[in-house]
């Protein structure tokens, strides 16, 4: 049996949110944003373990949250890197030497996507039975332009074939580990998500798309927080 580990990426500083407190610790209706996120993975029958990647300055805060909520699946609290790649690598390095590492799946999820559904988690885990890399995405609904360096439109992309990526992004541990080994040998390596690493450095690896949800929002700006509160009320 494979071991499914949810990796909650909570290393962000929340600078774009305009708050001194990282947005994952903002309180909404009696709970912090990260509590909503962890709780869904805690309750999921598809998840065996949870690891949290976080800035070292907030270890005590996350430890209190875990203790107060009895989040028993949380087995590791890991220091985040200086960017998304560093945080993903923290999880990869923490598990690569584990017994039967070849049977470990890492399911990376943004801490500030607190409305992730159990159905999406189940679909992602199910897809990992067939594929080594899985993304969650929704269809693009707006017209998307490609522009040149001068800011002039040079192409209108067919949105029929466009998707907007969400998280989780999930991988067999050996797959994402191999992709990063190759990426780190590239002096021009730069990316903002893990599927991009697989796509660029493991060109023969198929990345399967699981349907996401319009409610699986990422809280980046204060306007997103207002939407989250509204969706919570509806839920």
MARSEGU-655312 format. One record per residue (C-alpha): residue number from 1; residue in one letter; x, y, z. Coordinates in nm, 4 decimals, decimal comma. Layout:
BEGIN
<atom><num>NUM</num><residuo>A</residuo><xx>X</xx><yy>Y</yy><zz>Z</zz></atom>
...
This chain:
BEGIN
<atom><num>1</num><residuo>X</residuo><xx>0,0000</xx><yy>0,0000</yy><zz>0,0000</zz></atom>
<atom><num>2</num><residuo>X</residuo><xx>0,1201</xx><yy>0,3496</yy><zz>-0,0821</zz></atom>
<atom><num>3</num><residuo>X</residuo><xx>0,1574</xx><yy>0,6066</yy><zz>0,1929</zz></atom>
<atom><num>4</num><residuo>X</residuo><xx>-0,0176</xx><yy>0,9346</yy><zz>0,1117</zz></atom>
<atom><num>5</num><residuo>X</residuo><xx>0,1394</xx><yy>1,2356</yy><zz>0,2806</zz></atom>
<atom><num>6</num><residuo>X</residuo><xx>-0,0223</xx><yy>1,5780</yy><zz>0,2612</zz></atom>
<atom><num>7</num><residuo>X</residuo><xx>0,2407</xx><yy>1,8517</yy><zz>0,2581</zz></atom>
<atom><num>8</num><residuo>X</residuo><xx>0,0853</xx><yy>2,1803</yy><zz>0,3715</zz></atom>
<atom><num>9</num><residuo>X</residuo><xx>0,2897</xx><yy>2,4680</yy><zz>0,2300</zz></atom>
<atom><num>10</num><residuo>X</residuo><xx>0,2680</xx><yy>2,7465</yy><zz>0,4870</zz></atom>
<atom><num>11</num><residuo>X</residuo><xx>0,6038</xx><yy>2,9190</yy><zz>0,4535</zz></atom>
<atom><num>12</num><residuo>X</residuo><xx>0,4684</xx><yy>3,2378</yy><zz>0,2963</zz></atom>
<atom><num>13</num><residuo>X</residuo><xx>0,5068</xx><yy>3,5761</yy><zz>0,4625</zz></atom>
<atom><num>14</num><residuo>X</residuo><xx>0,1799</xx><yy>3,7244</yy><zz>0,3373</zz></atom>
<atom><num>15</num><residuo>X</residuo><xx>0,3432</xx><yy>4,0403</yy><zz>0,2022</zz></atom>
<atom><num>16</num><residuo>X</residuo><xx>0,0922</xx><yy>4,0760</yy><zz>-0,0821</zz></atom>
<atom><num>17</num><residuo>X</residuo><xx>-0,1856</xx><yy>4,0486</yy><zz>0,1725</zz></atom>
<atom><num>18</num><residuo>X</residuo><xx>-0,0659</xx><yy>4,3660</yy><zz>0,3436</zz></atom>
<atom><num>19</num><residuo>X</residuo><xx>-0,0507</xx><yy>4,2219</yy><zz>0,6926</zz></atom>
<atom><num>20</num><residuo>X</residuo><xx>0,2263</xx><yy>4,1853</yy><zz>0,9501</zz></atom>
<atom><num>21</num><residuo>X</residuo><xx>0,0901</xx><yy>3,8400</yy><zz>1,0275</zz></atom>
<atom><num>22</num><residuo>X</residuo><xx>0,1221</xx><yy>3,5675</yy><zz>0,7616</zz></atom>
<atom><num>23</num><residuo>X</residuo><xx>-0,2223</xx><yy>3,5246</yy><zz>0,6116</zz></atom>
<atom><num>24</num><residuo>X</residuo><xx>-0,2437</xx><yy>3,1565</yy><zz>0,7064</zz></atom>
<atom><num>25</num><residuo>X</residuo><xx>-0,2729</xx><yy>3,2746</yy><zz>1,0692</zz></atom>
<atom><num>26</num><residuo>X</residuo><xx>-0,5538</xx><yy>3,5224</yy><zz>1,0065</zz></atom>
<atom><num>27</num><residuo>X</residuo><xx>-0,8585</xx><yy>3,4335</yy><zz>1,2177</zz></atom>
<atom><num>28</num><residuo>X</residuo><xx>-1,1866</xx><yy>3,3821</yy><zz>1,0344</zz></atom>
<atom><num>29</num><residuo>X</residuo><xx>-1,5010</xx><yy>3,2826</yy><zz>1,2252</zz></atom>
<atom><num>30</num><residuo>X</residuo><xx>-1,3065</xx><yy>3,1526</yy><zz>1,5215</zz></atom>
<atom><num>31</num><residuo>X</residuo><xx>-1,0356</xx><yy>2,9601</yy><zz>1,3362</zz></atom>
<atom><num>32</num><residuo>X</residuo><xx>-0,7157</xx><yy>3,0487</yy><zz>1,1566</zz></atom>
<atom><num>33</num><residuo>X</residuo><xx>-0,7073</xx><yy>2,9876</yy><zz>0,7833</zz></atom>
<atom><num>34</num><residuo>X</residuo><xx>-0,4532</xx><yy>2,7090</yy><zz>0,8202</zz></atom>
<atom><num>35</num><residuo>X</residuo><xx>-0,6781</xx><yy>2,5276</yy><zz>1,0698</zz></atom>
<atom><num>36</num><residuo>X</residuo><xx>-0,9492</xx><yy>2,4939</yy><zz>0,8048</zz></atom>
<atom><num>37</num><residuo>X</residuo><xx>-0,6927</xx><yy>2,3560</yy><zz>0,5619</zz></atom>
<atom><num>38</num><residuo>X</residuo><xx>-0,5330</xx><yy>2,1040</yy><zz>0,7973</zz></atom>
<atom><num>39</num><residuo>X</residuo><xx>-0,8713</xx><yy>1,9891</yy><zz>0,9246</zz></atom>
<atom><num>40</num><residuo>X</residuo><xx>-0,9838</xx><yy>1,8680</yy><zz>0,5824</zz></atom>
<atom><num>41</num><residuo>X</residuo><xx>-0,6708</xx><yy>1,6573</yy><zz>0,5369</zz></atom>
<atom><num>42</num><residuo>X</residuo><xx>-0,6952</xx><yy>1,5341</yy><zz>0,8969</zz></atom>
<atom><num>43</num><residuo>X</residuo><xx>-1,0459</xx><yy>1,4026</yy><zz>0,8289</zz></atom>
<atom><num>44</num><residuo>X</residuo><xx>-0,9684</xx><yy>1,2544</yy><zz>0,4876</zz></atom>
<atom><num>45</num><residuo>X</residuo><xx>-0,9552</xx><yy>0,8755</yy><zz>0,4763</zz></atom>
<atom><num>46</num><residuo>X</residuo><xx>-0,7196</xx><yy>0,9053</yy><zz>0,1782</zz></atom>
<atom><num>47</num><residuo>X</residuo><xx>-0,4457</xx><yy>1,0790</yy><zz>0,3804</zz></atom>
<atom><num>48</num><residuo>X</residuo><xx>-0,2120</xx><yy>0,8843</yy><zz>0,6086</zz></atom>
<atom><num>49</num><residuo>X</residuo><xx>0,0106</xx><yy>1,1623</yy><zz>0,7343</zz></atom>
<atom><num>50</num><residuo>X</residuo><xx>0,0535</xx><yy>1,5395</yy><zz>0,7270</zz></atom>
<atom><num>51</num><residuo>X</residuo><xx>0,3714</xx><yy>1,7474</yy><zz>0,7125</zz></atom>
<atom><num>52</num><residuo>X</residuo><xx>0,3659</xx><yy>2,1240</yy><zz>0,7541</zz></atom>
<atom><num>53</num><residuo>X</residuo><xx>0,6283</xx><yy>2,3481</yy><zz>0,5942</zz></atom>
<atom><num>54</num><residuo>X</residuo><xx>0,6534</xx><yy>2,6777</yy><zz>0,7781</zz></atom>
<atom><num>55</num><residuo>X</residuo><xx>0,8791</xx><yy>2,9701</yy><zz>0,8591</zz></atom>
<atom><num>56</num><residuo>X</residuo><xx>1,0892</xx><yy>2,8896</yy><zz>1,1654</zz></atom>
<atom><num>57</num><residuo>X</residuo><xx>0,9581</xx><yy>3,2028</yy><zz>1,3403</zz></atom>
<atom><num>58</num><residuo>X</residuo><xx>0,6102</xx><yy>3,0474</yy><zz>1,3593</zz></atom>
<atom><num>59</num><residuo>X</residuo><xx>0,6910</xx><yy>2,6993</yy><zz>1,4889</zz></atom>
<atom><num>60</num><residuo>X</residuo><xx>0,5336</xx><yy>2,7697</yy><zz>1,8272</zz></atom>
<atom><num>61</num><residuo>X</residuo><xx>0,2122</xx><yy>2,9008</yy><zz>1,6683</zz></atom>
<atom><num>62</num><residuo>X</residuo><xx>0,1675</xx><yy>2,5928</yy><zz>1,4520</zz></atom>
<atom><num>63</num><residuo>X</residuo><xx>0,2548</xx><yy>2,3594</yy><zz>1,7400</zz></atom>
<atom><num>64</num><residuo>X</residuo><xx>-0,0208</xx><yy>2,5190</yy><zz>1,9499</zz></atom>
<atom><num>65</num><residuo>X</residuo><xx>-0,2698</xx><yy>2,4849</yy><zz>1,6639</zz></atom>
<atom><num>66</num><residuo>X</residuo><xx>-0,1857</xx><yy>2,1165</yy><zz>1,6229</zz></atom>
<atom><num>67</num><residuo>X</residuo><xx>-0,2144</xx><yy>2,0525</yy><zz>1,9952</zz></atom>
<atom><num>68</num><residuo>X</residuo><xx>-0,5395</xx><yy>2,2451</yy><zz>2,0446</zz></atom>
<atom><num>69</num><residuo>X</residuo><xx>-0,7098</xx><yy>2,0779</yy><zz>1,7488</zz></atom>
<atom><num>70</num><residuo>X</residuo><xx>-0,5672</xx><yy>1,7313</yy><zz>1,8123</zz></atom>
<atom><num>71</num><residuo>X</residuo><xx>-0,4379</xx><yy>1,7075</yy><zz>1,4567</zz></atom>
<atom><num>72</num><residuo>X</residuo><xx>-0,2965</xx><yy>1,3585</yy><zz>1,5109</zz></atom>
<atom><num>73</num><residuo>X</residuo><xx>-0,1909</xx><yy>1,3057</yy><zz>1,1490</zz></atom>
<atom><num>74</num><residuo>X</residuo><xx>0,0666</xx><yy>1,5855</yy><zz>1,1652</zz></atom>
<atom><num>75</num><residuo>X</residuo><xx>0,3987</xx><yy>1,4043</yy><zz>1,2040</zz></atom>
<atom><num>76</num><residuo>X</residuo><xx>0,6488</xx><yy>1,6610</yy><zz>1,0797</zz></atom>
<atom><num>77</num><residuo>X</residuo><xx>0,6901</xx><yy>2,0373</yy><zz>1,1079</zz></atom>
<atom><num>78</num><residuo>X</residuo><xx>0,9629</xx><yy>2,1448</yy><zz>0,8673</zz></atom>
<atom><num>79</num><residuo>X</residuo><xx>1,1379</xx><yy>2,4747</yy><zz>0,8117</zz></atom>
<atom><num>80</num><residuo>X</residuo><xx>1,0450</xx><yy>2,6311</yy><zz>0,4804</zz></atom>
<atom><num>81</num><residuo>X</residuo><xx>1,2909</xx><yy>2,7510</yy><zz>0,2204</zz></atom>
<atom><num>82</num><residuo>X</residuo><xx>1,3311</xx><yy>3,1030</yy><zz>0,0879</zz></atom>
<atom><num>83</num><residuo>X</residuo><xx>1,0809</xx><yy>3,0281</yy><zz>-0,1906</zz></atom>
<atom><num>84</num><residuo>X</residuo><xx>0,8254</xx><yy>2,7671</yy><zz>-0,3023</zz></atom>
<atom><num>85</num><residuo>X</residuo><xx>1,0956</xx><yy>2,5424</yy><zz>-0,4427</zz></atom>
<atom><num>86</num><residuo>X</residuo><xx>1,2856</xx><yy>2,5433</yy><zz>-0,1160</zz></atom>
<atom><num>87</num><residuo>X</residuo><xx>0,9734</xx><yy>2,4480</yy><zz>0,0758</zz></atom>
<atom><num>88</num><residuo>X</residuo><xx>0,8975</xx><yy>2,1592</yy><zz>-0,1593</zz></atom>
<atom><num>89</num><residuo>X</residuo><xx>1,2571</xx><yy>2,0412</yy><zz>-0,1289</zz></atom>
<atom><num>90</num><residuo>X</residuo><xx>1,2261</xx><yy>2,0449</yy><zz>0,2503</zz></atom>
<atom><num>91</num><residuo>X</residuo><xx>0,9510</xx><yy>1,7848</yy><zz>0,2244</zz></atom>
<atom><num>92</num><residuo>X</residuo><xx>1,1325</xx><yy>1,5796</yy><zz>-0,0394</zz></atom>
<atom><num>93</num><residuo>X</residuo><xx>1,4496</xx><yy>1,5686</yy><zz>0,1699</zz></atom>
<atom><num>94</num><residuo>X</residuo><xx>1,2556</xx><yy>1,4810</yy><zz>0,4851</zz></atom>
<atom><num>95</num><residuo>X</residuo><xx>1,1005</xx><yy>1,1714</yy><zz>0,3285</zz></atom>
<atom><num>96</num><residuo>X</residuo><xx>1,3508</xx><yy>1,0501</yy><zz>0,0682</zz></atom>
<atom><num>97</num><residuo>X</residuo><xx>1,5379</xx><yy>0,8330</yy><zz>0,3213</zz></atom>
<atom><num>98</num><residuo>X</residuo><xx>1,2273</xx><yy>0,6797</yy><zz>0,4769</zz></atom>
<atom><num>99</num><residuo>X</residuo><xx>1,1737</xx><yy>0,3058</yy><zz>0,4656</zz></atom>
<atom><num>100</num><residuo>X</residuo><xx>0,9888</xx><yy>0,2094</yy><zz>0,1454</zz></atom>
<atom><num>101</num><residuo>X</residuo><xx>1,0268</xx><yy>0,5620</yy><zz>0,0065</zz></atom>
<atom><num>102</num><residuo>X</residuo><xx>0,9286</xx><yy>0,4229</yy><zz>-0,3328</zz></atom>
<atom><num>103</num><residuo>X</residuo><xx>0,5748</xx><yy>0,3808</yy><zz>-0,1986</zz></atom>
<atom><num>104</num><residuo>X</residuo><xx>0,5386</xx><yy>0,7379</yy><zz>-0,0702</zz></atom>
<atom><num>105</num><residuo>X</residuo><xx>0,3140</xx><yy>0,9933</yy><zz>-0,2423</zz></atom>
<atom><num>106</num><residuo>X</residuo><xx>0,3626</xx><yy>1,3616</yy><zz>-0,1637</zz></atom>
<atom><num>107</num><residuo>X</residuo><xx>0,0506</xx><yy>1,5751</yy><zz>-0,1996</zz></atom>
<atom><num>108</num><residuo>X</residuo><xx>0,1496</xx><yy>1,9431</yy><zz>-0,1932</zz></atom>
<atom><num>109</num><residuo>X</residuo><xx>-0,1219</xx><yy>2,1910</yy><zz>-0,0967</zz></atom>
<atom><num>110</num><residuo>X</residuo><xx>-0,1243</xx><yy>2,5648</yy><zz>-0,0308</zz></atom>
<atom><num>111</num><residuo>X</residuo><xx>-0,2087</xx><yy>2,6409</yy><zz>0,3310</zz></atom>
<atom><num>112</num><residuo>X</residuo><xx>-0,4143</xx><yy>2,9361</yy><zz>0,2094</zz></atom>
<atom><num>113</num><residuo>X</residuo><xx>-0,6539</xx><yy>2,7222</yy><zz>0,0047</zz></atom>
<atom><num>114</num><residuo>X</residuo><xx>-0,8747</xx><yy>2,6427</yy><zz>0,3046</zz></atom>
<atom><num>115</num><residuo>X</residuo><xx>-1,1783</xx><yy>2,5210</yy><zz>0,1086</zz></atom>
<atom><num>116</num><residuo>X</residuo><xx>-1,0133</xx><yy>2,2186</yy><zz>-0,0496</zz></atom>
<atom><num>117</num><residuo>X</residuo><xx>-1,2756</xx><yy>1,9450</yy><zz>-0,0676</zz></atom>
<atom><num>118</num><residuo>X</residuo><xx>-1,2476</xx><yy>1,5830</yy><zz>0,0357</zz></atom>
<atom><num>119</num><residuo>X</residuo><xx>-1,3684</xx><yy>1,4841</yy><zz>-0,3125</zz></atom>
<atom><num>120</num><residuo>X</residuo><xx>-1,0710</xx><yy>1,6567</yy><zz>-0,4764</zz></atom>
<atom><num>121</num><residuo>X</residuo><xx>-0,8298</xx><yy>1,4906</yy><zz>-0,2327</zz></atom>
<atom><num>122</num><residuo>X</residuo><xx>-0,9810</xx><yy>1,1504</yy><zz>-0,3092</zz></atom>
<atom><num>123</num><residuo>X</residuo><xx>-0,9611</xx><yy>1,2124</yy><zz>-0,6853</zz></atom>
<atom><num>124</num><residuo>X</residuo><xx>-0,5951</xx><yy>1,3137</yy><zz>-0,6593</zz></atom>
<atom><num>125</num><residuo>X</residuo><xx>-0,5003</xx><yy>1,0065</yy><zz>-0,4578</zz></atom>
<atom><num>126</num><residuo>X</residuo><xx>-0,6946</xx><yy>0,7838</yy><zz>-0,6961</zz></atom>
<atom><num>127</num><residuo>X</residuo><xx>-0,5140</xx><yy>0,9363</yy><zz>-0,9956</zz></atom>
<atom><num>128</num><residuo>X</residuo><xx>-0,1767</xx><yy>0,8583</yy><zz>-0,8342</zz></atom>
<atom><num>129</num><residuo>X</residuo><xx>-0,2575</xx><yy>0,4898</yy><zz>-0,8704</zz></atom>
<atom><num>130</num><residuo>X</residuo><xx>-0,2075</xx><yy>0,5312</yy><zz>-1,2459</zz></atom>
<atom><num>131</num><residuo>X</residuo><xx>0,0064</xx><yy>0,8434</yy><zz>-1,2881</zz></atom>
<atom><num>132</num><residuo>X</residuo><xx>0,3278</xx><yy>0,9652</yy><zz>-1,1240</zz></atom>
<atom><num>133</num><residuo>X</residuo><xx>0,2311</xx><yy>1,3329</yy><zz>-1,1350</zz></atom>
<atom><num>134</num><residuo>X</residuo><xx>-0,1097</xx><yy>1,4937</yy><zz>-1,0828</zz></atom>
<atom><num>135</num><residuo>X</residuo><xx>-0,2339</xx><yy>1,8525</yy><zz>-1,0891</zz></atom>
<atom><num>136</num><residuo>X</residuo><xx>-0,5699</xx><yy>2,0054</yy><zz>-0,9989</zz></atom>
<atom><num>137</num><residuo>X</residuo><xx>-0,7106</xx><yy>2,2666</yy><zz>-1,2355</zz></atom>
<atom><num>138</num><residuo>X</residuo><xx>-1,0242</xx><yy>2,4419</yy><zz>-1,3557</zz></atom>
<atom><num>139</num><residuo>X</residuo><xx>-1,1078</xx><yy>2,5627</yy><zz>-1,7085</zz></atom>
<atom><num>140</num><residuo>X</residuo><xx>-1,0066</xx><yy>2,9172</yy><zz>-1,7982</zz></atom>
<atom><num>141</num><residuo>X</residuo><xx>-1,3182</xx><yy>3,1301</yy><zz>-1,8376</zz></atom>
<atom><num>142</num><residuo>X</residuo><xx>-1,1590</xx><yy>3,4573</yy><zz>-1,9524</zz></atom>
<atom><num>143</num><residuo>X</residuo><xx>-0,9891</xx><yy>3,5369</yy><zz>-2,2800</zz></atom>
<atom><num>144</num><residuo>X</residuo><xx>-0,6114</xx><yy>3,5127</yy><zz>-2,2357</zz></atom>
<atom><num>145</num><residuo>X</residuo><xx>-0,3666</xx><yy>3,7153</yy><zz>-2,4455</zz></atom>
<atom><num>146</num><residuo>X</residuo><xx>-0,0012</xx><yy>3,6464</yy><zz>-2,5130</zz></atom>
<atom><num>147</num><residuo>X</residuo><xx>0,1923</xx><yy>3,9719</yy><zz>-2,5419</zz></atom>
<atom><num>148</num><residuo>X</residuo><xx>0,5380</xx><yy>4,0722</yy><zz>-2,6600</zz></atom>
<atom><num>149</num><residuo>X</residuo><xx>0,8028</xx><yy>4,2637</yy><zz>-2,4647</zz></atom>
<atom><num>150</num><residuo>X</residuo><xx>0,6434</xx><yy>4,5944</yy><zz>-2,5622</zz></atom>
<atom><num>151</num><residuo>X</residuo><xx>0,3087</xx><yy>4,4978</yy><zz>-2,4123</zz></atom>
<atom><num>152</num><residuo>X</residuo><xx>0,1395</xx><yy>4,4470</yy><zz>-2,7470</zz></atom>
<atom><num>153</num><residuo>X</residuo><xx>-0,0897</xx><yy>4,1499</yy><zz>-2,8092</zz></atom>
<atom><num>154</num><residuo>X</residuo><xx>0,0705</xx><yy>3,8969</yy><zz>-3,0398</zz></atom>
<atom><num>155</num><residuo>X</residuo><xx>-0,1569</xx><yy>3,5971</yy><zz>-2,9880</zz></atom>
<atom><num>156</num><residuo>X</residuo><xx>-0,4990</xx><yy>3,5091</yy><zz>-2,8491</zz></atom>
<atom><num>157</num><residuo>X</residuo><xx>-0,4907</xx><yy>3,1672</yy><zz>-2,6870</zz></atom>
<atom><num>158</num><residuo>X</residuo><xx>-0,7738</xx><yy>2,9200</yy><zz>-2,7340</zz></atom>
<atom><num>159</num><residuo>X</residuo><xx>-0,9202</xx><yy>2,8863</yy><zz>-2,3853</zz></atom>
<atom><num>160</num><residuo>X</residuo><xx>-1,0725</xx><yy>2,5516</yy><zz>-2,4794</zz></atom>
<atom><num>161</num><residuo>X</residuo><xx>-0,7280</xx><yy>2,4074</yy><zz>-2,4120</zz></atom>
<atom><num>162</num><residuo>X</residuo><xx>-0,6356</xx><yy>2,6285</yy><zz>-2,1170</zz></atom>
<atom><num>163</num><residuo>X</residuo><xx>-0,6623</xx><yy>2,5410</yy><zz>-1,7491</zz></atom>
<atom><num>164</num><residuo>X</residuo><xx>-0,5959</xx><yy>2,7393</yy><zz>-1,4317</zz></atom>
<atom><num>165</num><residuo>X</residuo><xx>-0,3838</xx><yy>2,5419</yy><zz>-1,1904</zz></atom>
<atom><num>166</num><residuo>X</residuo><xx>-0,4821</xx><yy>2,5018</yy><zz>-0,8265</zz></atom>
<atom><num>167</num><residuo>X</residuo><xx>-0,3469</xx><yy>2,2691</yy><zz>-0,5598</zz></atom>
<atom><num>168</num><residuo>X</residuo><xx>-0,2985</xx><yy>1,9931</yy><zz>-0,4542</zz></atom>
<atom><num>169</num><residuo>X</residuo><xx>-0,0182</xx><yy>1,8995</yy><zz>-0,6883</zz></atom>
<atom><num>170</num><residuo>X</residuo><xx>0,0774</xx><yy>1,5406</yy><zz>-0,6147</zz></atom>
<atom><num>171</num><residuo>X</residuo><xx>0,3629</xx><yy>1,3092</yy><zz>-0,7081</zz></atom>
<atom><num>172</num><residuo>X</residuo><xx>0,5261</xx><yy>0,9788</yy><zz>-0,6428</zz></atom>
<atom><num>173</num><residuo>X</residuo><xx>0,8179</xx><yy>1,0753</yy><zz>-0,4198</zz></atom>
<atom><num>174</num><residuo>X</residuo><xx>1,0772</xx><yy>0,9300</yy><zz>-0,6569</zz></atom>
<atom><num>175</num><residuo>X</residuo><xx>0,9293</xx><yy>1,1277</yy><zz>-0,9478</zz></atom>
<atom><num>176</num><residuo>X</residuo><xx>0,9417</xx><yy>1,4703</yy><zz>-0,7859</zz></atom>
<atom><num>177</num><residuo>X</residuo><xx>1,2787</xx><yy>1,3922</yy><zz>-0,6273</zz></atom>
<atom><num>178</num><residuo>X</residuo><xx>1,4288</xx><yy>1,3045</yy><zz>-0,9677</zz></atom>
<atom><num>179</num><residuo>X</residuo><xx>1,2810</xx><yy>1,6188</yy><zz>-1,1252</zz></atom>
<atom><num>180</num><residuo>X</residuo><xx>1,4394</xx><yy>1,8399</yy><zz>-0,8601</zz></atom>
<atom><num>181</num><residuo>X</residuo><xx>1,7769</xx><yy>1,6653</yy><zz>-0,8858</zz></atom>
<atom><num>182</num><residuo>X</residuo><xx>1,7834</xx><yy>1,7599</yy><zz>-1,2548</zz></atom>
<atom><num>183</num><residuo>X</residuo><xx>1,6457</xx><yy>2,1082</yy><zz>-1,1904</zz></atom>
<atom><num>184</num><residuo>X</residuo><xx>1,9140</xx><yy>2,1915</yy><zz>-0,9360</zz></atom>
<atom><num>185</num><residuo>X</residuo><xx>2,1804</xx><yy>2,1185</yy><zz>-1,1962</zz></atom>
<atom><num>186</num><residuo>X</residuo><xx>2,0344</xx><yy>2,3951</yy><zz>-1,4132</zz></atom>
<atom><num>187</num><residuo>X</residuo><xx>2,1873</xx><yy>2,7352</yy><zz>-1,3312</zz></atom>
<atom><num>188</num><residuo>X</residuo><xx>1,8784</xx><yy>2,9040</yy><zz>-1,4815</zz></atom>
<atom><num>189</num><residuo>X</residuo><xx>1,6303</xx><yy>2,7009</yy><zz>-1,2784</zz></atom>
<atom><num>190</num><residuo>X</residuo><xx>1,3280</xx><yy>2,9090</yy><zz>-1,1803</zz></atom>
<atom><num>191</num><residuo>X</residuo><xx>0,9690</xx><yy>2,8056</yy><zz>-1,1231</zz></atom>
<atom><num>192</num><residuo>X</residuo><xx>0,6682</xx><yy>2,8787</yy><zz>-0,9021</zz></atom>
<atom><num>193</num><residuo>X</residuo><xx>0,5159</xx><yy>2,5320</yy><zz>-0,8747</zz></atom>
<atom><num>194</num><residuo>X</residuo><xx>0,6138</xx><yy>2,1659</yy><zz>-0,8730</zz></atom>
<atom><num>195</num><residuo>X</residuo><xx>0,4324</xx><yy>2,0500</yy><zz>-1,1869</zz></atom>
<atom><num>196</num><residuo>X</residuo><xx>0,6431</xx><yy>2,2965</yy><zz>-1,3843</zz></atom>
<atom><num>197</num><residuo>X</residuo><xx>0,9563</xx><yy>2,1238</yy><zz>-1,2547</zz></atom>
<atom><num>198</num><residuo>X</residuo><xx>0,8318</xx><yy>1,7845</yy><zz>-1,3699</zz></atom>
<atom><num>199</num><residuo>X</residuo><xx>0,7142</xx><yy>1,9244</yy><zz>-1,7038</zz></atom>
<atom><num>200</num><residuo>X</residuo><xx>1,0519</xx><yy>2,0824</yy><zz>-1,7805</zz></atom>
<atom><num>201</num><residuo>X</residuo><xx>1,2952</xx><yy>1,8246</yy><zz>-1,6464</zz></atom>
<atom><num>202</num><residuo>X</residuo><xx>1,1037</xx><yy>1,4973</yy><zz>-1,6942</zz></atom>
<atom><num>203</num><residuo>X</residuo><xx>0,9729</xx><yy>1,5574</yy><zz>-2,0435</zz></atom>
<atom><num>204</num><residuo>X</residuo><xx>0,8341</xx><yy>1,2055</yy><zz>-2,0896</zz></atom>
<atom><num>205</num><residuo>X</residuo><xx>0,6343</xx><yy>1,2140</yy><zz>-1,7657</zz></atom>
<atom><num>206</num><residuo>X</residuo><xx>0,2620</xx><yy>1,2677</yy><zz>-1,8106</zz></atom>
<atom><num>207</num><residuo>X</residuo><xx>0,0899</xx><yy>1,5047</yy><zz>-1,5682</zz></atom>
<atom><num>208</num><residuo>X</residuo><xx>-0,2726</xx><yy>1,4114</yy><zz>-1,5210</zz></atom>
<atom><num>209</num><residuo>X</residuo><xx>-0,5314</xx><yy>1,6810</yy><zz>-1,4528</zz></atom>
<atom><num>210</num><residuo>X</residuo><xx>-0,7964</xx><yy>1,6316</yy><zz>-1,1832</zz></atom>
<atom><num>211</num><residuo>X</residuo><xx>-1,0939</xx><yy>1,8671</yy><zz>-1,1941</zz></atom>
<atom><num>212</num><residuo>X</residuo><xx>-1,0703</xx><yy>2,1392</yy><zz>-0,9341</zz></atom>
<atom><num>213</num><residuo>X</residuo><xx>-1,3408</xx><yy>2,3681</yy><zz>-0,8009</zz></atom>
<atom><num>214</num><residuo>X</residuo><xx>-1,4219</xx><yy>2,7376</yy><zz>-0,8232</zz></atom>
<atom><num>215</num><residuo>X</residuo><xx>-1,4499</xx><yy>2,7368</yy><zz>-0,4433</zz></atom>
<atom><num>216</num><residuo>X</residuo><xx>-1,0949</xx><yy>2,6028</yy><zz>-0,4002</zz></atom>
<atom><num>217</num><residuo>X</residuo><xx>-0,9719</xx><yy>2,9608</yy><zz>-0,3842</zz></atom>
<atom><num>218</num><residuo>X</residuo><xx>-0,6287</xx><yy>3,0809</yy><zz>-0,2824</zz></atom>
<atom><num>219</num><residuo>X</residuo><xx>-0,6320</xx><yy>3,3665</yy><zz>-0,0342</zz></atom>
<atom><num>220</num><residuo>X</residuo><xx>-0,3763</xx><yy>3,6137</yy><zz>-0,1661</zz></atom>
<atom><num>221</num><residuo>X</residuo><xx>-0,5417</xx><yy>3,9541</yy><zz>-0,1260</zz></atom>
<atom><num>222</num><residuo>X</residuo><xx>-0,7883</xx><yy>4,0981</yy><zz>0,1260</zz></atom>
<atom><num>223</num><residuo>X</residuo><xx>-1,0666</xx><yy>4,0712</yy><zz>-0,1307</zz></atom>
<atom><num>224</num><residuo>X</residuo><xx>-1,0068</xx><yy>3,6937</yy><zz>-0,1330</zz></atom>
<atom><num>225</num><residuo>X</residuo><xx>-1,0621</xx><yy>3,6903</yy><zz>0,2426</zz></atom>
<atom><num>226</num><residuo>X</residuo><xx>-1,4061</xx><yy>3,8477</yy><zz>0,1969</zz></atom>
<atom><num>227</num><residuo>X</residuo><xx>-1,4941</xx><yy>3,5807</yy><zz>-0,0589</zz></atom>
<atom><num>228</num><residuo>X</residuo><xx>-1,3730</xx><yy>3,3078</yy><zz>0,1764</zz></atom>
<atom><num>229</num><residuo>X</residuo><xx>-1,5958</xx><yy>3,4402</yy><zz>0,4536</zz></atom>
<atom><num>230</num><residuo>X</residuo><xx>-1,8947</xx><yy>3,4428</yy><zz>0,2186</zz></atom>
<atom><num>231</num><residuo>X</residuo><xx>-1,8250</xx><yy>3,0862</yy><zz>0,1005</zz></atom>
<atom><num>232</num><residuo>X</residuo><xx>-1,7898</xx><yy>2,9720</yy><zz>0,4611</zz></atom>
<atom><num>233</num><residuo>X</residuo><xx>-2,1339</xx><yy>3,1120</yy><zz>0,5397</zz></atom>
<atom><num>234</num><residuo>X</residuo><xx>-2,2838</xx><yy>2,9303</yy><zz>0,2418</zz></atom>
<atom><num>235</num><residuo>X</residuo><xx>-2,1115</xx><yy>2,6081</yy><zz>0,3411</zz></atom>
